[in-house]
Amino acid sequence: MALTPEWIAGRIKTAIPDADIEINDTTGTGDHFEARIVSATFAGVPMVRQHQAVYAPLKDVLATGELHALALKTYSPEQWANKKG
Amino acid sequence: MLPDTLKARFDEEIKTHPVVLYMKGNALFPRCGFSARALELLKPFGPVHTVDVLADESVREGIKQYSSWPTIPQIYIHGQFIGGSDIVGELASRGELEALIKKP
């Protein structure tokens, strides 16, 4: 079964309820995605922990390979505001 | 569960080599775009010890448990888990990767 950006975003929301999420299917095949995620819970947290927090609710589909790749960019609201300039 | 022998192997590997990249394929023939990208980002700053996880299924599954990280590639610098290719890319674009590798 191919996954959808909405489904993945829903899963992430269960773990990070305040997350502002944008996800694209990079290949159109429902298994490679890229995501930009902004959450206040990321403030002051090392990037490796931020990405682990996003991967955690997707552990099962990553393990089966249904979700082959999820490229991540994670920001705190402040980092995101600076990024947008 | 991660077998003790495998854990001991990873402990030793990341202690012995300053930069370790667990990847799909090897340095000459990466077999995944994300692994290739991580390697290209790390290479300018010195030798990279690569481990082909496709060569051994127990290593492929074991390193995921060892790092609590569900995907390949995985990067260790001076014994510390850094993350996957996105994080290495971000560190490189911030100019922080070199300092991380070159620090004593």
N, CA and C atoms of all chains as a GROMACS GRO file, in nm:
protein
  567
    1MET      N    1   0.085  -0.120   0.000
    1MET     CA    2   0.000   0.000   0.000
    1MET      C    3   0.088   0.124   0.000
    2ALA      N    4   0.060   0.214  -0.092
    2ALA     CA    5   0.137   0.339  -0.094
    2ALA      C    6   0.088   0.431   0.017
    3LEU      N    7   0.181   0.500   0.077
    3LEU     CA    8   0.146   0.593   0.183
    3LEU      C    9   0.115   0.731   0.124
    4THR      N   10   0.043   0.812   0.202
    4THR     CA   11   0.014   0.948   0.156
    4THR      C   12   0.075   1.049   0.255
    5PRO      N   13   0.105   1.170   0.206
    5PRO     CA   14   0.157   1.273   0.297
    5PRO      C   15   0.063   1.298   0.415
    6GLU      N   16  -0.069   1.293   0.389
    6GLU     CA   17  -0.166   1.318   0.496
    6GLU      C   18  -0.157   1.212   0.605
    7TRP      N   19  -0.142   1.088   0.562
    7TRP     CA   20  -0.133   0.979   0.659
    7TRP      C   21  -0.009   0.994   0.747
    8ILE      N   22   0.103   1.025   0.683
    8ILE     CA   23   0.229   1.042   0.758
    8ILE      C   24   0.218   1.160   0.854
    9ALA      N   25   0.159   1.270   0.807
    9ALA     CA   26   0.143   1.388   0.893
    9ALA      C   27   0.056   1.354   1.014
   10GLY      N   28  -0.048   1.274   0.990
   10GLY     CA   29  -0.137   1.234   1.098
   10GLY      C   30  -0.064   1.156   1.206
   11ARG      N   31   0.021   1.064   1.160
   11ARG     CA   32   0.101   0.985   1.255
   11ARG      C   33   0.194   1.076   1.337
   12ILE      N   34   0.259   1.169   1.270
   12ILE     CA   35   0.353   1.258   1.340
   12ILE      C   36   0.278   1.343   1.443
   13LYS      N   37   0.157   1.384   1.406
   13LYS     CA   38   0.074   1.466   1.497
   13LYS      C   39   0.040   1.393   1.627
   14THR      N   40   0.028   1.260   1.619
   14THR     CA   41  -0.004   1.186   1.742
   14THR      C   42   0.110   1.199   1.843
   15ALA      N   43   0.234   1.211   1.792
   15ALA     CA   44   0.349   1.221   1.881
   15ALA      C   45   0.384   1.366   1.914
   16ILE      N   46   0.362   1.456   1.816
   16ILE     CA   47   0.398   1.597   1.832
   16ILE      C   48   0.275   1.680   1.795
   17PRO      N   49   0.180   1.694   1.888
   17PRO     CA   50   0.051   1.755   1.855
   17PRO      C   51   0.060   1.899   1.800
   18ASP      N   52   0.161   1.975   1.843
   18ASP     CA   53   0.167   2.114   1.797
   18ASP      C   54   0.242   2.130   1.664
   19ALA      N   55   0.282   2.019   1.605
   19ALA     CA   56   0.367   2.027   1.486
   19ALA      C   57   0.297   2.093   1.366
   20ASP      N   58   0.369   2.183   1.302
   20ASP     CA   59   0.326   2.238   1.174
   20ASP      C   60   0.404   2.160   1.067
   21ILE      N   61   0.330   2.088   0.984
   21ILE     CA   62   0.395   1.989   0.897
   21ILE      C   63   0.366   2.014   0.750
   22GLU      N   64   0.472   2.006   0.670
   22GLU     CA   65   0.454   2.009   0.525
   22GLU      C   66   0.529   1.889   0.467
   23ILE      N   67   0.458   1.806   0.392
   23ILE     CA   68   0.521   1.684   0.340
   23ILE      C   69   0.499   1.673   0.189
   24ASN      N   70   0.605   1.636   0.119
   24ASN     CA   71   0.594   1.611  -0.025
   24ASN      C   72   0.637   1.469  -0.058
   25ASP      N   73   0.566   1.409  -0.150
   25ASP     CA   74   0.605   1.280  -0.205
   25ASP      C   75   0.707   1.310  -0.315
   26THR      N   76   0.833   1.278  -0.291
   26THR     CA   77   0.939   1.325  -0.380
   26THR      C   78   0.949   1.246  -0.510
   27THR      N   79   0.898   1.124  -0.510
   27THR     CA   80   0.910   1.041  -0.630
   27THR      C   81   0.774   1.008  -0.692
   28GLY      N   82   0.666   1.041  -0.620
   28GLY     CA   83   0.532   1.008  -0.668
   28GLY      C   84   0.498   0.862  -0.654
   29THR      N   85   0.580   0.788  -0.577
   29THR     CA   86   0.558   0.644  -0.564
   29THR      C   87   0.507   0.604  -0.426
   30GLY      N   88   0.483   0.703  -0.339
   30GLY     CA   89   0.425   0.673  -0.209
   30GLY      C   90   0.520   0.606  -0.111
   31ASP      N   91   0.650   0.616  -0.134
   31ASP     CA   92   0.744   0.559  -0.035
   31ASP      C   93   0.865   0.649  -0.006
   32HIS      N   94   0.886   0.753  -0.086
   32HIS     CA   95   0.993   0.849  -0.058
   32HIS      C   96   0.929   0.986  -0.034
   33PHE      N   97   0.957   1.043   0.084
   33PHE     CA   98   0.896   1.171   0.117
   33PHE      C   99   1.000   1.266   0.175
   34GLU      N  100   0.967   1.395   0.169
   34GLU     CA  101   1.045   1.493   0.244
   34GLU      C  102   0.949   1.574   0.327
   35ALA      N  103   0.993   1.611   0.447
   35ALA     CA  104   0.905   1.682   0.538
   35ALA      C  105   0.975   1.800   0.603
   36ARG      N  106   0.897   1.907   0.622
   36ARG     CA  107   0.943   2.022   0.699
   36ARG      C  108   0.851   2.031   0.820
   37ILE      N  109   0.908   2.026   0.936
   37ILE     CA  110   0.828   2.020   1.058
   37ILE      C  111   0.874   2.127   1.157
   38VAL      N  112   0.778   2.207   1.204
   38VAL     CA  113   0.807   2.312   1.301
   38VAL      C  114   0.730   2.279   1.429
   39SER      N  115   0.800   2.277   1.541
   39SER     CA  116   0.733   2.251   1.669
   39SER      C  117   0.806   2.322   1.782
   40ALA      N  118   0.728   2.373   1.876
   40ALA     CA  119   0.787   2.437   1.994
   40ALA      C  120   0.866   2.336   2.077
   41THR      N  121   0.831   2.207   2.064
   41THR     CA  122   0.902   2.105   2.142
   41THR      C  123   1.046   2.086   2.093
   42PHE      N  124   1.080   2.143   1.978
   42PHE     CA  125   1.216   2.129   1.923
   42PHE      C  126   1.312   2.235   1.977
   43ALA      N  127   1.259   2.337   2.045
   43ALA     CA  128   1.344   2.446   2.092
   43ALA      C  129   1.451   2.394   2.188
   44GLY      N  130   1.576   2.422   2.156
   44GLY     CA  131   1.686   2.383   2.243
   44GLY      C  132   1.718   2.235   2.244
   45VAL      N  133   1.656   2.160   2.153
   45VAL     CA  134   1.678   2.016   2.147
   45VAL      C  135   1.774   1.984   2.031
   46PRO      N  136   1.876   1.900   2.054
   46PRO     CA  137   1.968   1.866   1.944
   46PRO      C  138   1.893   1.805   1.826
   47MET      N  139   1.945   1.830   1.706
   47MET     CA  140   1.879   1.785   1.584
   47MET      C  141   1.854   1.633   1.584
   48VAL      N  142   1.950   1.560   1.637
   48VAL     CA  143   1.935   1.414   1.637
   48VAL      C  144   1.811   1.372   1.718
   49ARG      N  145   1.785   1.443   1.830
   49ARG     CA  146   1.666   1.412   1.911
   49ARG      C  147   1.537   1.457   1.840
   50GLN      N  148   1.544   1.568   1.768
   50GLN     CA  149   1.427   1.616   1.694
   50GLN      C  150   1.386   1.513   1.590
   51HIS      N  151   1.485   1.461   1.517
   51HIS     CA  152   1.453   1.364   1.412
   51HIS      C  153   1.404   1.232   1.472
   52GLN      N  154   1.462   1.194   1.588
   52GLN     CA  155   1.415   1.072   1.654
   52GLN      C  156   1.269   1.086   1.695
   53ALA      N  157   1.231   1.206   1.739
   53ALA     CA  158   1.092   1.231   1.781
   53ALA      C  159   0.996   1.216   1.664
   54VAL      N  160   1.041   1.252   1.542
   54VAL     CA  161   0.956   1.240   1.424
   54VAL      C  162   0.951   1.094   1.376
   55TYR      N  163   1.066   1.027   1.384
   55TYR     CA  164   1.070   0.887   1.338
   55TYR      C  165   0.990   0.794   1.429
   56ALA      N  166   0.986   0.827   1.559
   56ALA     CA  167   0.927   0.735   1.657
   56ALA      C  168   0.786   0.687   1.620
   57PRO      N  169   0.692   0.778   1.585
   57PRO     CA  170   0.558   0.729   1.552
   57PRO      C  171   0.549   0.659   1.416
   58LEU      N  172   0.659   0.654   1.343
   58LEU     CA  173   0.660   0.592   1.210
   58LEU      C  174   0.746   0.465   1.206
   59LYS      N  175   0.785   0.422   1.326
   59LYS     CA  176   0.879   0.311   1.339
   59LYS      C  177   0.836   0.186   1.260
   60ASP      N  178   0.707   0.152   1.269
   60ASP     CA  179   0.662   0.028   1.204
   60ASP      C  180   0.672   0.033   1.052
   61VAL      N  181   0.629   0.145   0.992
   61VAL     CA  182   0.634   0.151   0.845
   61VAL      C  183   0.776   0.173   0.792
   62LEU      N  184   0.863   0.229   0.878
   62LEU     CA  185   1.004   0.240   0.839
   62LEU      C  186   1.068   0.101   0.844
   63ALA      N  187   1.028   0.022   0.943
   63ALA     CA  188   1.085  -0.112   0.960
   63ALA      C  189   1.045  -0.205   0.845
   64THR      N  190   0.921  -0.193   0.799
   64THR     CA  191   0.877  -0.280   0.690
   64THR      C  192   0.925  -0.232   0.554
   65GLY      N  193   0.971  -0.106   0.548
   65GLY     CA  194   1.015  -0.051   0.421
   65GLY      C  195   0.903   0.011   0.340
   66GLU      N  196   0.778   0.005   0.395
   66GLU     CA  197   0.666   0.074   0.330
   66GLU      C  198   0.701   0.222   0.312
   67LEU      N  199   0.763   0.275   0.417
   67LEU     CA  200   0.818   0.410   0.411
   67LEU      C  201   0.968   0.394   0.395
   68HIS      N  202   1.017   0.413   0.273
   68HIS     CA  203   1.158   0.386   0.247
   68HIS      C  204   1.247   0.502   0.292
   69ALA      N  205   1.200   0.625   0.270
   69ALA     CA  206   1.282   0.740   0.305
   69ALA      C  207   1.194   0.858   0.343
   70LEU      N  208   1.234   0.924   0.450
   70LEU     CA  209   1.166   1.046   0.492
   70LEU      C  210   1.276   1.148   0.524
   71ALA      N  211   1.303   1.234   0.428
   71ALA     CA  212   1.404   1.338   0.448
   71ALA      C  213   1.345   1.445   0.538
   72LEU      N  214   1.419   1.485   0.641
   72LEU     CA  215   1.362   1.576   0.741
   72LEU      C  216   1.435   1.708   0.750
   73LYS      N  217   1.354   1.814   0.765
   73LYS     CA  218   1.407   1.942   0.810
   73LYS      C  219   1.320   1.982   0.928
   74THR      N  220   1.383   1.997   1.045
   74THR     CA  221   1.306   2.028   1.166
   74THR      C  222   1.352   2.162   1.224
   75TYR      N  223   1.255   2.237   1.272
   75TYR     CA  224   1.285   2.370   1.326
   75TYR      C  225   1.200   2.399   1.448
   76SER      N  226   1.254   2.478   1.540
   76SER     CA  227   1.170   2.540   1.642
   76SER      C  228   1.102   2.660   1.574
   77PRO      N  229   0.992   2.712   1.631
   77PRO     CA  230   0.925   2.827   1.568
   77PRO      C  231   1.020   2.945   1.545
   78GLU      N  232   1.111   2.966   1.639
   78GLU     CA  233   1.206   3.077   1.626
   78GLU      C  234   1.303   3.054   1.510
   79GLN      N  235   1.356   2.930   1.502
   79GLN     CA  236   1.447   2.896   1.392
   79GLN      C  237   1.377   2.911   1.257
   80TRP      N  238   1.251   2.870   1.253
   80TRP     CA  239   1.175   2.876   1.128
   80TRP      C  240   1.151   3.021   1.087
   81ALA      N  241   1.119   3.108   1.185
   81ALA     CA  242   1.098   3.250   1.156
   81ALA      C  243   1.226   3.312   1.100
   82ASN      N  244   1.340   3.276   1.158
   82ASN     CA  245   1.468   3.328   1.109
   82ASN      C  246   1.499   3.278   0.970
   83LYS      N  247   1.465   3.152   0.947
   83LYS     CA  248   1.491   3.088   0.819
   83LYS      C  249   1.413   3.159   0.707
   84LYS      N  250   1.286   3.187   0.738
   84LYS     CA  251   1.203   3.252   0.638
   84LYS      C  252   1.248   3.397   0.616
   85GLY      N  253   1.315   3.451   0.718
   85GLY     CA  254   1.366   3.589   0.711
   85GLY      C  255   1.253   3.687   0.703
   86MET      N  256   1.627  -0.805   2.011
   86MET     CA  257   1.739  -0.771   2.102
   86MET      C  258   1.872  -0.767   2.025
   87LEU      N  259   1.954  -0.672   2.066
   87LEU     CA  260   2.085  -0.659   2.004
   87LEU      C  261   2.182  -0.754   2.072
   88PRO      N  262   2.239  -0.851   1.995
   88PRO     CA  263   2.333  -0.946   2.057
   88PRO      C  264   2.457  -0.874   2.110
   89ASP      N  265   2.511  -0.926   2.222
   89ASP     CA  266   2.629  -0.864   2.285
   89ASP      C  267   2.747  -0.854   2.190
   90THR      N  268   2.764  -0.958   2.107
   90THR     CA  269   2.879  -0.959   2.016
   90THR      C  270   2.871  -0.844   1.916
   91LEU      N  271   2.747  -0.818   1.872
   91LEU     CA  272   2.726  -0.710   1.775
   91LEU      C  273   2.746  -0.574   1.843
   92LYS      N  274   2.694  -0.562   1.963
   92LYS     CA  275   2.710  -0.437   2.038
   92LYS      C  276   2.860  -0.408   2.059
   93ALA      N  277   2.935  -0.512   2.096
   93ALA     CA  278   3.079  -0.497   2.119
   93ALA      C  279   3.149  -0.454   1.990
   94ARG      N  280   3.103  -0.508   1.879
   94ARG     CA  281   3.160  -0.473   1.750
   94ARG      C  282   3.139  -0.325   1.718
   95PHE      N  283   3.015  -0.277   1.739
   95PHE     CA  284   2.986  -0.135   1.711
   95PHE      C  285   3.064  -0.045   1.807
   96ASP      N  286   3.066  -0.084   1.936
   96ASP     CA  287   3.142  -0.006   2.035
   96ASP      C  288   3.286   0.016   1.988
   97GLU      N  289   3.346  -0.096   1.943
   97GLU     CA  290   3.486  -0.094   1.900
   97GLU      C  291   3.503  -0.010   1.773
   98GLU      N  292   3.411  -0.030   1.679
   98GLU     CA  293   3.418   0.038   1.549
   98GLU      C  294   3.415   0.190   1.564
   99ILE      N  295   3.320   0.239   1.644
   99ILE     CA  296   3.305   0.385   1.655
   99ILE      C  297   3.413   0.446   1.744
  100LYS      N  298   3.479   0.362   1.824
  100LYS     CA  299   3.588   0.411   1.908
  100LYS      C  300   3.718   0.418   1.826
  101THR      N  301   3.735   0.321   1.738
  101THR     CA  302   3.860   0.309   1.662
  101THR      C  303   3.872   0.413   1.551
  102HIS      N  304   3.758   0.441   1.484
  102HIS     CA  305   3.762   0.530   1.369
  102HIS      C  306   3.693   0.664   1.402
  103PRO      N  307   3.762   0.775   1.371
  103PRO     CA  308   3.703   0.906   1.403
  103PRO      C  309   3.569   0.929   1.334
  104VAL      N  310   3.559   0.886   1.207
  104VAL     CA  311   3.434   0.904   1.134
  104VAL      C  312   3.389   0.768   1.079
  105VAL      N  313   3.271   0.724   1.118
  105VAL     CA  314   3.218   0.597   1.070
  105VAL      C  315   3.084   0.622   1.002
  106LEU      N  316   3.071   0.567   0.881
  106LEU     CA  317   2.947   0.580   0.806
  106LEU      C  318   2.890   0.441   0.779
  107TYR      N  319   2.776   0.411   0.840
  107TYR     CA  320   2.703   0.288   0.808
  107TYR      C  321   2.616   0.319   0.688
  108MET      N  322   2.642   0.252   0.576
  108MET     CA  323   2.580   0.291   0.450
  108MET      C  324   2.536   0.170   0.369
  109LYS      N  325   2.458   0.198   0.264
  109LYS     CA  326   2.422   0.093   0.169
  109LYS      C  327   2.521   0.099   0.054
  110GLY      N  328   2.594  -0.010   0.035
  110GLY     CA  329   2.701  -0.012  -0.064
  110GLY      C  330   2.831   0.030   0.001
  111ASN      N  331   2.934   0.052  -0.081
  111ASN     CA  332   3.063   0.094  -0.026
  111ASN      C  333   3.106   0.227  -0.087
  112ALA      N  334   3.225   0.272  -0.045
  112ALA     CA  335   3.270   0.405  -0.087
  112ALA      C  336   3.281   0.415  -0.240
  113LEU      N  337   3.319   0.306  -0.306
  113LEU     CA  338   3.332   0.310  -0.451
  113LEU      C  339   3.196   0.301  -0.520
  114PHE      N  340   3.109   0.218  -0.464
  114PHE     CA  341   2.978   0.198  -0.525
  114PHE      C  342   2.864   0.211  -0.423
  115PRO      N  343   2.831   0.335  -0.386
  115PRO     CA  344   2.717   0.352  -0.297
  115PRO      C  345   2.590   0.303  -0.368
  116ARG      N  346   2.502   0.237  -0.292
  116ARG     CA  347   2.382   0.181  -0.355
  116ARG      C  348   2.254   0.249  -0.308
  117CYS      N  349   2.269   0.372  -0.261
  117CYS     CA  350   2.154   0.451  -0.219
  117CYS      C  351   2.196   0.597  -0.224
  118GLY      N  352   2.108   0.682  -0.276
  118GLY     CA  353   2.141   0.824  -0.291
  118GLY      C  354   2.173   0.893  -0.159
  119PHE      N  355   2.102   0.854  -0.054
  119PHE     CA  356   2.125   0.918   0.076
  119PHE      C  357   2.262   0.880   0.133
  120SER      N  358   2.300   0.754   0.112
  120SER     CA  359   2.433   0.709   0.157
  120SER      C  360   2.542   0.781   0.078
  121ALA      N  361   2.521   0.794  -0.052
  121ALA     CA  362   2.620   0.861  -0.138
  121ALA      C  363   2.638   1.006  -0.095
  122ARG      N  364   2.525   1.071  -0.064
  122ARG     CA  365   2.529   1.211  -0.026
  122ARG      C  366   2.605   1.231   0.106
  123ALA      N  367   2.576   1.145   0.202
  123ALA     CA  368   2.645   1.153   0.332
  123ALA      C  369   2.796   1.138   0.313
  124LEU      N  370   2.834   1.042   0.231
  124LEU     CA  371   2.976   1.017   0.206
  124LEU      C  372   3.043   1.139   0.143
  125GLU      N  373   2.979   1.198   0.042
  125GLU     CA  374   3.036   1.314  -0.026
  125GLU      C  375   3.055   1.432   0.070
  126LEU      N  376   2.962   1.446   0.164
  126LEU     CA  377   2.971   1.556   0.260
  126LEU      C  378   3.084   1.536   0.361
  127LEU      N  379   3.108   1.410   0.396
  127LEU     CA  380   3.207   1.380   0.500
  127LEU      C  381   3.350   1.374   0.444
  128LYS      N  382   3.363   1.329   0.320
  128LYS     CA  383   3.495   1.302   0.261
  128LYS      C  384   3.595   1.417   0.266
  129PRO      N  385   3.552   1.542   0.242
  129PRO     CA  386   3.650   1.650   0.239
  129PRO      C  387   3.727   1.669   0.370
  130PHE      N  388   3.675   1.616   0.480
  130PHE     CA  389   3.735   1.646   0.610
  130PHE      C  390   3.819   1.533   0.666
  131GLY      N  391   3.853   1.436   0.581
  131GLY     CA  392   3.940   1.329   0.627
  131GLY      C  393   3.884   1.193   0.596
  132PRO      N  394   3.956   1.088   0.641
  132PRO     CA  395   3.914   0.953   0.608
  132PRO      C  396   3.779   0.916   0.671
  133VAL      N  397   3.700   0.845   0.593
  133VAL     CA  398   3.570   0.798   0.642
  133VAL      C  399   3.573   0.646   0.641
  134HIS      N  400   3.549   0.585   0.756
  134HIS     CA  401   3.540   0.440   0.763
  134HIS      C  402   3.397   0.400   0.727
  135THR      N  403   3.382   0.328   0.614
  135THR     CA  404   3.246   0.292   0.573
  135THR      C  405   3.217   0.145   0.604
  136VAL      N  406   3.094   0.118   0.642
  136VAL     CA  407   3.048  -0.018   0.668
  136VAL      C  408   2.926  -0.042   0.580
  137ASP      N  409   2.935  -0.142   0.493
  137ASP     CA  410   2.824  -0.174   0.403
  137ASP      C  411   2.723  -0.262   0.476
  138VAL      N  412   2.607  -0.204   0.510
  138VAL     CA  413   2.508  -0.281   0.587
  138VAL      C  414   2.437  -0.385   0.500
  139LEU      N  415   2.447  -0.368   0.367
  139LEU     CA  416   2.382  -0.465   0.278
  139LEU      C  417   2.458  -0.598   0.276
  140ALA      N  418   2.585  -0.593   0.323
  140ALA     CA  419   2.667  -0.714   0.322
  140ALA      C  420   2.629  -0.809   0.436
  141ASP      N  421   2.559  -0.759   0.536
  141ASP     CA  422   2.527  -0.842   0.653
  141ASP      C  423   2.395  -0.795   0.714
  142GLU      N  424   2.293  -0.877   0.701
  142GLU     CA  425   2.159  -0.839   0.749
  142GLU      C  426   2.158  -0.811   0.900
  143SER      N  427   2.241  -0.884   0.975
  143SER     CA  428   2.241  -0.863   1.121
  143SER      C  429   2.298  -0.726   1.156
  144VAL      N  430   2.394  -0.680   1.076
  144VAL     CA  431   2.450  -0.546   1.097
  144VAL      C  432   2.346  -0.440   1.058
  145ARG      N  433   2.275  -0.465   0.948
  145ARG     CA  434   2.174  -0.370   0.901
  145ARG      C  435   2.065  -0.348   1.006
  146GLU      N  436   2.017  -0.458   1.066
  146GLU     CA  437   1.914  -0.445   1.170
  146GLU      C  438   1.975  -0.402   1.303
  147GLY      N  439   2.094  -0.453   1.331
  147GLY     CA  440   2.160  -0.426   1.460
  147GLY      C  441   2.192  -0.279   1.480
  148ILE      N  442   2.241  -0.213   1.375
  148ILE     CA  443   2.282  -0.073   1.392
  148ILE      C  444   2.160   0.015   1.417
  149LYS      N  445   2.044  -0.025   1.362
  149LYS     CA  446   1.921   0.052   1.386
  149LYS      C  447   1.884   0.049   1.534
  150GLN      N  448   1.900  -0.068   1.595
  150GLN     CA  449   1.872  -0.081   1.738
  150GLN      C  450   1.977  -0.009   1.821
  151TYR      N  451   2.102  -0.027   1.781
  151TYR     CA  452   2.214   0.031   1.855
  151TYR      C  453   2.200   0.182   1.866
  152SER      N  454   2.158   0.245   1.755
  152SER     CA  455   2.149   0.391   1.750
  152SER      C  456   2.009   0.444   1.784
  153SER      N  457   1.911   0.356   1.799
  153SER     CA  458   1.770   0.398   1.808
  153SER      C  459   1.737   0.490   1.691
  154TRP      N  460   1.768   0.444   1.574
  154TRP     CA  461   1.751   0.525   1.452
  154TRP      C  462   1.704   0.430   1.342
  155PRO      N  463   1.591   0.458   1.276
  155PRO     CA  464   1.528   0.354   1.193
  155PRO      C  465   1.580   0.344   1.050
  156THR      N  466   1.669   0.436   1.008
  156THR     CA  467   1.708   0.437   0.867
  156THR      C  468   1.860   0.433   0.849
  157ILE      N  469   1.901   0.401   0.728
  157ILE     CA  470   2.041   0.403   0.685
  157ILE      C  471   2.052   0.515   0.582
  158PRO      N  472   2.154   0.595   0.576
  158PRO     CA  473   2.281   0.586   0.648
  158PRO      C  474   2.275   0.638   0.792
  159GLN      N  475   2.380   0.602   0.866
  159GLN     CA  476   2.399   0.654   1.001
  159GLN      C  477   2.544   0.696   1.016
  160ILE      N  478   2.563   0.808   1.084
  160ILE     CA  479   2.697   0.865   1.094
  160ILE      C  480   2.740   0.878   1.240
  161TYR      N  481   2.858   0.830   1.269
  161TYR     CA  482   2.921   0.850   1.400
  161TYR      C  483   3.048   0.933   1.382
  162ILE      N  484   3.066   1.034   1.467
  162ILE     CA  485   3.188   1.114   1.466
  162ILE      C  486   3.246   1.114   1.607
  163HIS      N  487   3.372   1.072   1.618
  163HIS     CA  488   3.439   1.058   1.748
  163HIS      C  489   3.351   0.984   1.849
  164GLY      N  490   3.296   0.874   1.804
  164GLY     CA  491   3.222   0.787   1.895
  164GLY      C  492   3.081   0.834   1.927
  165GLN      N  493   3.042   0.948   1.872
  165GLN     CA  494   2.910   1.000   1.904
  165GLN      C  495   2.815   0.988   1.785
  166PHE      N  496   2.694   0.943   1.811
  166PHE     CA  497   2.596   0.932   1.704
  166PHE      C  498   2.549   1.070   1.661
  167ILE      N  499   2.560   1.098   1.531
  167ILE     CA  500   2.526   1.230   1.477
  167ILE      C  501   2.387   1.229   1.416
  168GLY      N  502   2.352   1.120   1.347
  168GLY     CA  503   2.221   1.111   1.283
  168GLY      C  504   2.233   1.057   1.143
  169GLY      N  505   2.138   1.094   1.056
  169GLY     CA  506   2.137   1.048   0.918
  169GLY      C  507   2.185   1.154   0.821
  170SER      N  508   2.155   1.135   0.693
  170SER     CA  509   2.210   1.224   0.591
  170SER      C  510   2.154   1.366   0.600
  171ASP      N  511   2.029   1.382   0.646
  171ASP     CA  512   1.973   1.517   0.658
  171ASP      C  513   2.051   1.601   0.759
  172ILE      N  514   2.084   1.537   0.872
  172ILE     CA  515   2.154   1.611   0.978
  172ILE      C  516   2.295   1.645   0.933
  173VAL      N  517   2.363   1.552   0.868
  173VAL     CA  518   2.497   1.582   0.816
  173VAL      C  519   2.489   1.695   0.714
  174GLY      N  520   2.386   1.692   0.629
  174GLY     CA  521   2.367   1.798   0.531
  174GLY      C  522   2.346   1.934   0.596
  175GLU      N  523   2.264   1.934   0.701
  175GLU     CA  524   2.236   2.059   0.772
  175GLU      C  525   2.363   2.112   0.842
  176LEU      N  526   2.437   2.021   0.907
  176LEU     CA  527   2.561   2.061   0.974
  176LEU      C  528   2.661   2.116   0.872
  177ALA      N  529   2.666   2.053   0.753
  177ALA     CA  530   2.757   2.099   0.649
  177ALA      C  531   2.718   2.238   0.601
  178SER      N  532   2.588   2.261   0.582
  178SER     CA  533   2.545   2.391   0.531
  178SER      C  534   2.564   2.501   0.636
  179ARG      N  535   2.563   2.463   0.763
  179ARG     CA  536   2.591   2.562   0.869
  179ARG      C  537   2.740   2.580   0.891
  180GLY      N  538   2.820   2.498   0.822
  180GLY     CA  539   2.965   2.507   0.838
  180GLY      C  540   3.015   2.447   0.968
  181GLU      N  541   2.937   2.359   1.029
  181GLU     CA  542   2.975   2.304   1.160
  181GLU      C  543   3.039   2.166   1.151
  182LEU      N  544   3.033   2.107   1.031
  182LEU     CA  545   3.078   1.968   1.017
  182LEU      C  546   3.229   1.954   1.037
  183GLU      N  547   3.304   2.047   0.978
  183GLU     CA  548   3.450   2.040   0.985
  183GLU      C  549   3.498   2.047   1.130
  184ALA      N  550   3.442   2.141   1.206
  184ALA     CA  551   3.483   2.157   1.346
  184ALA      C  552   3.454   2.031   1.426
  185LEU      N  553   3.341   1.970   1.395
  185LEU     CA  554   3.299   1.848   1.465
  185LEU      C  555   3.400   1.735   1.441
  186ILE      N  556   3.447   1.725   1.316
  186ILE     CA  557   3.538   1.618   1.279
  186ILE      C  558   3.681   1.648   1.324
  187LYS      N  559   3.722   1.775   1.313
  187LYS     CA  560   3.861   1.809   1.341
  187LYS      C  561   3.891   1.830   1.488
  188LYS      N  562   3.788   1.845   1.569
  188LYS     CA  563   3.815   1.865   1.712
  188LYS      C  564   3.889   1.745   1.768
  189PRO      N  565   3.983   1.769   1.859
  189PRO     CA  566   4.065   1.660   1.909
  189PRO      C  567   3.982   1.556   1.986
   0.00000   0.00000   0.00000
